[in-house]
């Protein structure tokens, strides 16, 4: 009997030691790795689950056992809100520290480039701006702007390919302040600008229905918007000038917009001369009826909205005031227009 009791006691003791040893093993396995060396970068890709992340942390030497980390995550109900990105982590970080940082998305800050494209910039000006920001030649960006090759947004926006276009993506590079990763490729930069146009268009309620009601393509809309952008400074006048453009188009009257001629010049002129107005180009609205082949600049949202919902009027003419206000005098007839020109001169 004593032998049986002794055997039972020994068995219980062995179980206790085994349990204690197992508990110690698990406890020790969950302790932070001994701090050694500098921090390392760990990149969590989009779509990675907590199990994959645990294995990655073990591979990087940040935790001792991925299995124990997985179990801990289940125990504390964590791991479903980890943010993708690159983290600086160190051997010695506790489980709770790692969890907190990945929940917060405390990622390594990328070096970025901040640049601003003003409203009314031409494709050539945009290329120069991008070249300065990325320390590259303007031709690198202009070549891509001219071709649109390999850019997904080109197809999504339905940007036409027309030999008469000076720059295929003219008017589609939305004027905005951007902050992009320093290692962005020219393709990624241009793609971001095209995508921004799509995002801005979607802020306009029912813009596609309004476009269809006017019987315009997006390309034609942006062309009108670019004319408004280059002709108007006073925001309140944008819808009215857009209305004048449509009035002339509907009547079959040449637009005769100075900005289309300026677009063809190497340098902007304070004043256009008769010889300038005779330049042979499909963009010259003094020689050709209808819209030019495409936009002449990057219009801002206000000009796009004006082109989409113009102000109705009986005006067919406008002339810039020369009183410093940068506004315009509008006229219904050519006779009134000539009178406004003289009035403008008197206020100079």
Buried (B, 14 or more C-beta within 10 A) or exposed (E): EEEEEEEEEEEEEEEEEEEEEEEEEEEEBBEBBEEEEEBEEBEBEEEBEBBEBBBBBBEBBBBBBBBBBBBBBEEEEBBEEBBEBEBEBBBBBEBEEBBEBBBEEBBEEEEEBEBEBBBBBBBBBBBBBBBEBBEEEBEBBBEBBBBBEEBEBBEEBEBBEEEEBBBBBBBBBBBBEBEBEEEBEBBEBBBBBBBBBEEBBEEBEEBEEBBEEBEBEBBBBBBBBBBBBBBBBEEEBBBBBBBBBBBBBEEEEBBBBBBBBBBBEEEEEEEBEEEBBEBEBBBBBBBBEEBBBBBBBBBBBBBBBBBBBBBEBEBBBBBBBBEEEEBBBBBEEEEBBEBBBEBBEEEE
